[in-house]
Amino acid sequence: MIDTALLWIAFTVCLSGFGACAFFIYYRKTGNADVLAVAWVYVYLAGSIEISMANGYLPENEFFNVLVAGCLGVAVVVGTVGVRRSGTGFQLWNDDVG
């Protein structure tokens, strides 16, 4: 059986990086922060840490458990603020972005 844990870890890290790029591209185009992209970064960062711990690449200790919980907590708060502020999802692909 093929161990695909490293592929999943790399995939979630890439998704986290894509969210960071989406944030910076949107901020550069408009000067406004797309906080839902930041929430996306934190969710996938927490996922990559959790997958790494589950497969033994990171030790399962209190630090990483608190880091995962903190990332998810920040993602929920930032995502809620983003939805309340804009009323929509990601702003990067809107037509009115210059």
C-alpha positions in Angstrom: 0.0 0.0 0.0 1.3 3.5 -0.9 1.6 6.0 2.0 0.0 9.2 0.7 0.4 11.2 3.9 3.1 13.3 2.5 1.0 14.1 -0.6 -1.9 15.2 1.6 0.4 17.3 3.7 1.9 18.9 0.7 -1.6 19.4 -0.8 -2.9 21.2 2.3 0.2 23.4 2.5 -0.3 24.3 -1.1 -3.9 25.2 -0.5 -2.8 27.4 2.5 -0.2 29.1 0.2 -2.9 29.6 -2.5 -5.1 31.3 0.1 -2.2 33.6 1.1 -1.6 34.4 -2.5 -5.3 35.2 -3.1 -5.2 37.5 -0.1 -2.1 39.4 -1.3 -3.3 39.6 -5.0 -6.7 41.0 -3.9 -5.1 43.4 -1.4 -2.7 44.7 -4.1 -5.5 45.2 -6.6 -8.0 46.9 -4.3 -6.2 48.0 -1.1 -8.9 46.1 0.9 -8.2 42.9 2.8 -10.1 39.8 1.8 -10.3 38.2 5.2 -12.0 35.1 4.0 -8.7 34.2 2.2 -7.0 34.6 5.5 -9.5 32.2 7.1 -8.7 29.7 4.3 -5.0 30.0 5.1 -5.6 29.2 8.8 -8.0 26.3 8.1 -5.5 24.5 5.8 -2.6 25.3 8.0 -4.4 23.6 10.9 -5.2 20.7 8.6 -1.6 20.2 7.5 -0.4 20.3 11.1 -3.1 17.8 12.1 -2.3 15.4 9.3 1.4 15.7 10.1 0.8 14.8 13.8 -1.6 11.9 12.8 1.1 10.4 10.6 4.0 10.8 13.0 5.8 13.6 11.2 5.2 16.0 14.1 5.1 15.0 17.7 1.6 15.0 19.2 2.0 17.3 22.1 0.2 20.2 23.7 2.0 22.9 21.6 0.7 21.5 18.3 -2.7 20.7 19.6 -3.1 24.3 20.9 -1.7 25.6 17.6 -4.3 23.7 15.6 -7.1 24.8 17.9 -5.8 28.4 17.7 -5.7 28.3 13.9 -9.2 27.0 13.7 -10.4 29.6 16.3 -8.8 32.4 14.3 -10.3 31.0 11.1 -13.8 31.0 12.5 -13.5 34.6 13.9 -11.9 36.0 10.7 -14.4 34.1 8.5 -17.3 35.5 10.5 -15.9 39.0 10.3 -15.4 38.6 6.5 -18.9 37.3 5.8 -20.5 40.0 8.0 -18.4 42.7 6.3 -18.8 41.7 2.7 -21.8 39.5 2.7 -20.1 37.3 0.0 -17.4 34.8 -0.4 -13.9 35.4 -1.9 -13.6 38.8 -3.6 -10.7 38.0 -5.9 -12.9 36.8 -8.8 -15.5 39.6 -8.7 -15.9 41.6 -12.0 -15.6 44.9 -10.3 -12.1 44.3 -9.1 -9.8 46.7 -11.0 
